[in-house]
Amino acid sequence: MWRMMAAAGLPSLAEHRHPTNRPHMTLATCEDLCPPARAELATLLDGGLPAPFRLDGLLRFDGRTRVLAWSVAADAEVLELHRRVWEVLASTTGRLNPLHAPGRWIPHVTLARSRRASARWPEHLLPAALREPREATFTGARSYDSTTRTVEGLGGEDHPPAG
């Protein structure tokens, strides 16, 4: 979808060329992911993937950064996975981002973002496929270190086999 938006002349994350960039849903962020929590998350996520989910229309977030995103249907399975990830991370010493707390978290996949006040992504210019619900599959889970700009697989296709 990022490429589809770029082909339509719209800003999208297709323009962000860093090798760690790809469509994803952030379950939580924390200051430090200690080895015991990392191992617990790997067990939780590796056992739960691949997992089906539903993309369910567009969302827009305003603020310092404007965001266009696909809404992820917050069904029982998605909410339970999120709750379990949050519980693991809450047991660590690092601070968690309160925007990802259960009850506040809005599941989504970011399509585009901009710090320009003029960024609006007019509905009539967006590809029709973005507005239609669709089934999808989470195939992998990973941890992103924003300081080193590196990723480490935690589950599914992103997790190296044990041994």
C-alpha positions as CSV (number, residue, x, y, z in Angstrom):
1,M,0.0,0.0,0.0
2,W,2.9,2.4,0.6
3,R,4.0,1.9,-3.0
4,M,0.4,2.4,-4.2
5,M,0.2,5.7,-2.4
6,A,3.6,6.8,-3.7
7,A,2.4,5.9,-7.3
8,A,-0.6,8.1,-6.7
9,G,1.8,11.0,-5.9
10,L,1.0,10.9,-2.2
11,P,3.5,11.0,0.6
12,S,3.9,7.5,2.2
13,L,6.4,5.5,4.2
14,A,7.6,4.0,0.9
15,E,9.9,7.1,0.8
16,H,11.5,6.0,4.1
17,R,14.4,3.9,2.8
18,H,15.9,2.7,6.1
19,P,16.3,-1.2,5.9
20,T,14.4,-1.6,9.2
21,N,11.3,0.2,7.8
22,R,8.3,-2.0,6.9
23,P,4.6,-2.1,7.7
24,H,4.0,-2.9,11.3
25,M,1.8,-2.5,14.3
26,T,3.5,-1.2,17.5
27,L,2.2,-3.1,20.6
28,A,4.3,-1.1,23.1
29,T,7.5,0.9,23.5
30,C,9.8,0.9,26.5
31,E,13.2,2.4,27.4
32,D,15.0,-0.9,27.9
33,L,14.2,-4.5,27.0
34,C,16.1,-6.6,29.5
35,P,17.1,-10.2,28.5
36,P,14.5,-11.9,30.7
37,A,11.6,-9.8,29.2
38,R,13.0,-10.3,25.7
39,A,13.0,-14.1,26.2
40,E,9.5,-14.0,27.6
41,L,8.2,-11.9,24.7
42,A,10.0,-14.3,22.2
43,T,8.1,-17.3,23.8
44,L,4.8,-15.4,23.8
45,L,5.1,-14.0,20.2
46,D,6.8,-17.0,18.6
47,G,3.9,-19.2,19.8
48,G,1.2,-16.8,18.6
49,L,2.4,-16.2,15.0
50,P,1.3,-16.2,12.3
51,A,-1.9,-14.5,13.5
52,P,-4.8,-13.2,11.4
53,F,-6.2,-9.7,11.8
54,R,-8.5,-7.3,10.0
55,L,-7.6,-3.9,8.5
56,D,-10.7,-1.8,9.0
57,G,-10.6,1.6,7.3
58,L,-8.5,4.7,7.7
59,L,-7.5,6.7,10.8
60,R,-6.0,10.1,11.0
61,F,-4.0,11.3,14.0
62,D,-3.2,15.0,14.5
63,G,-0.6,16.5,16.6
64,R,3.1,17.5,16.2
65,T,3.2,14.7,13.6
66,R,0.2,14.1,11.4
67,V,-0.4,10.4,10.7
68,L,-2.5,8.5,8.2
69,A,-3.0,4.9,9.2
70,W,-5.0,1.8,8.6
71,S,-7.1,0.9,11.6
72,V,-6.6,-2.7,12.9
73,A,-9.8,-4.2,14.2
74,A,-9.5,-4.5,18.0
75,D,-10.9,-8.0,18.3
76,A,-10.4,-10.2,21.4
77,E,-7.3,-11.8,20.0
78,V,-5.5,-8.6,19.2
79,L,-6.4,-7.0,22.6
80,E,-5.3,-10.1,24.5
81,L,-1.9,-10.2,22.7
82,H,-1.5,-6.5,23.4
83,R,-2.4,-7.0,27.1
84,R,0.1,-9.9,27.5
85,V,2.9,-8.0,25.8
86,W,2.2,-5.0,28.1
87,E,2.2,-7.2,31.2
88,V,5.6,-8.6,30.3
89,L,7.0,-5.1,29.7
90,A,5.4,-3.6,32.8
91,S,7.5,-6.1,34.9
92,T,10.7,-4.5,33.7
93,T,12.4,-1.4,35.1
94,G,12.1,0.7,31.9
95,R,9.4,3.3,31.4
96,L,6.6,2.4,29.1
97,N,4.9,4.8,26.7
98,P,1.5,5.5,28.2
99,L,-0.1,5.9,24.8
100,H,0.3,2.2,24.4
101,A,-1.3,1.3,27.7
102,P,-4.3,-1.1,27.6
103,G,-7.4,1.0,27.2
104,R,-5.5,3.9,25.5
105,W,-3.7,2.0,22.7
106,I,-5.2,2.4,19.2
107,P,-4.1,-0.5,17.0
108,H,-3.1,0.7,13.6
109,V,-0.6,0.3,10.7
110,T,0.9,3.7,9.7
111,L,0.7,4.5,6.0
112,A,2.2,8.0,6.1
113,R,3.3,10.7,8.5
114,S,4.4,14.3,8.2
115,R,5.3,17.2,10.4
116,R,3.9,19.6,7.8
117,A,0.7,21.3,8.9
118,S,-0.5,21.0,5.3
119,A,-0.4,17.2,5.3
120,R,-4.0,16.1,4.9
121,W,-4.1,13.2,2.5
122,P,-7.5,14.1,1.0
123,E,-9.9,11.2,0.9
124,H,-10.7,11.6,-2.9
125,L,-6.9,11.2,-3.7
126,L,-6.4,8.1,-1.7
127,P,-6.4,4.7,-3.4
128,A,-9.9,3.1,-3.0
129,A,-8.3,-0.1,-1.7
130,L,-7.2,1.8,1.5
131,R,-10.8,2.4,2.5
132,E,-12.0,-1.2,2.1
133,P,-11.7,-3.7,5.0
134,R,-9.3,-6.5,4.3
135,E,-8.0,-9.6,6.0
136,A,-4.2,-9.8,6.7
137,T,-1.7,-11.8,8.7
138,F,0.9,-10.8,11.2
139,T,3.9,-13.0,10.3
140,G,6.6,-11.8,12.6
141,A,7.4,-9.8,15.7
142,R,10.5,-7.7,16.4
143,S,12.1,-5.2,18.7
144,Y,13.3,-1.9,17.3
145,D,16.1,0.0,19.1
146,S,15.6,3.6,18.3
147,T,19.1,4.5,19.5
148,T,21.0,2.1,17.4
149,R,18.3,1.9,14.7
150,T,18.5,-1.9,14.7
151,V,15.9,-4.7,15.0
152,E,16.0,-8.1,16.7
153,G,13.5,-10.8,15.9
154,L,11.1,-11.8,18.7
155,G,8.7,-14.2,17.0
156,G,7.4,-15.8,13.8
157,E,9.3,-15.1,10.6
158,D,11.5,-12.5,12.4
159,H,12.7,-14.9,15.1
160,P,15.7,-17.1,14.3
161,P,15.1,-20.8,15.2
162,A,16.5,-22.0,18.6
163,G,19.7,-23.9,18.6
